[in-house]
Each structure stands twice: as structure tokens, then as C-alpha cells.
Amino acid sequence: MLFQAMKTAAGSGTITTDSAMEATNDATNDVIRNVQSITSMLHLPSWFGRLLFIVITILVMLWLVRIVNHAFRRTKDAMLASGNTDVTLLSFARYVVVVGIYFIGSVVVVSSIPGASDSLTALLASGSIVAVVVGFAAQDTLGNVAGGVMILFFKPFIIGDFVRYVDSNVSGVIEEITLRHTAIRTPENKRIIIPNGTINSAVIENANYADKRICELFNVGITYESDMEKAIQLLRDEVMRQPLHLDVRTPEEKLTQPEVKVEVVELADSAVILRAWLWAADQTDATALKFALNRSVKNRFDAENIEFAYPHITITK
């Protein structure tokens, strides 16, 4: 049934393809004749006109691709700076335009080579065979393109989001979404390339979906001999001193709840585990807040004689 559908679709498009190729050939040959007339005036060989036309076509094609990439890149940076969520659609549009330029340039170059255009037309005319071969060869590619379209419309993540690919435990920022794959930039500045068909069906943890604020859990273990209530207050004070800390309480909650929630979450074998809930504007700030708090809590607890719990062995005779 799949073969029949491919064959029918290919057959219906044969006449249109032939017409398009003939029109391209005619236009290309007209331009080549004009170029050859100029080269003949300069007493150059006739083949030199075709070669010159091919070189100019390739240069123009590459120049257009460069202009398009530059324009789209500047627009993308401006949209990211303004928080525009349509930047993902812009990325897809860029690839469509670039592929279109390469396709048109390639057809023009092939049409300018004697005999090559006739071979290309004959190949496209045998559409049923080409459709079957392409259908088998491009199954994964078409699946990735379909996955990219699903990402584009449903937007489980967009460029700039901080995500975690749960299946592989990979975290990072979505840097690029193409027709084939999605690129994730890790905190180590490495790029993880995941096919769209794979990531579209995977479990993704998105830190920026709906609400960009991040809550990090900060655990500290103190000894049973330490003043627990004092340690709780010191930990709360150190969190409140951090410039990246956010107060997420509602006006009603501010009347009854402390700014930073700190609880005793476990009475372990050799430690009392305290936990503070850290709120930050985004994942980057949350990570920086947690690192800064490691230093400040260590210094403050040492100064206030709050002893950290750590594994140790007491040997007696």
C-alpha cells in the first residue's frame, strides 16, 4: 500500500516536474547564450562561457546563503534578548530558505551542463522507482523532520530553555533546533546532538516551561551535639543574604511564614540533616546561588561553632 501511494504521488508529479525542468533549462540556456556571446567577443572558447556561468551561479548561491544566515542570526539574537518564543520558528524558517537556495542553485548548475539536464529529467520522470528508493533511504530522516515539526508546533521546549534529557541524564541549554536534530549546550560547553525523532518521544525535564523560577534543595548535616535551632536560623540568614535569592511568598504568606523555609528532614545515624529551599530566577542563578551558599554556610558555621557531621572512627583500647 505504501509503494502504491508513492507510485501514485510520483506519477502525478511527473508532468509538473518535466514542465519545471524545461522552464529552468530554457531560462538557463538563454543566460548561457548571453554569456557566450560576451566570451566570443573576447575570443574565448565557447565552453568557457558555460564554466563562467556555473562559477558565478555557485558564488551567488553561497553569497545568498551567507546573507540569509547572517540576517537570521541577528534576528534570532534580538528575539532571544526580548524573550520572544517564536525564535524556534525562525530557526526552522532559516533552514527552509537555505535548502531552497541550495536546491535552486543546484538545478541551475545541472541545467547548464550539456546532457546532464536531460539525464536529470529522465531520472525524475521515473518517479515511481525514485519514490520507493527515497522512501526507504529517508525513513529516519523523515521521522526526524516530523519530530521537528511536532516540537515547532507544541513547543515542549524552545531555544534558550534549560532542559534535562532524562533518558541519558544530560542537562543543558537548547541552543539550536534544526529540521533533523536538536543541539543542547551542556554546562561544560559541549554540544549534545539528539535527533528530533528521538527527543520528541523522550522524557524531557524543562526548567523554563511555564515558570522559569527554580527551587534548589540545599542539605546540610550537623552533629547531634550542635545547637539545632541556632543552625536553622544561621542557615536561613545566610540564604537571605545572597543577592540571587528570591522571596516567592505571597502577601498572605509573608504574614505567617519565614522568608526561607528550613526544615529538619532526617535524623541520620551520625547527623541531623537540615534542608533549605533555595529560590532563584532561573537555572543559572540557582546553580550560582548554591555554590555561593556552600562557601558562606561553611564560614558562618565555623565562626558560630556549629559542627558539620562527617564520617569518622573512634578507636579505643
Secondary structure, DSSP 8 states (H G I E B T S, - for coil): -HHHHHHHHHHHHHHHHHHHHHHHHHHHHHHHHHHHHHHHHTT--HHHHHHHHHHHHHHHHHHHHHHHHHHHHHHHHHHHHHT-TTHHHHHHHHHHHHHHHHHHHHHHHHHTSTTHHHHHHHHHHSHHHHHHHHHHHTHHHHHHHHHHHHHHHH-SS-TT-EEEETTTTEEEEEEEE-SSEEEEE-TTS-EEEEEHHHHHTS-EEETTSS---EEEEEEEEE-TTS-HHHHHHHHHHHHHH-TT------TTHHHHS-SS-EEEEEE-SS-EEEEEEEEESSHHHHHHHHHHHHHHHHHHHHHTT--B---------
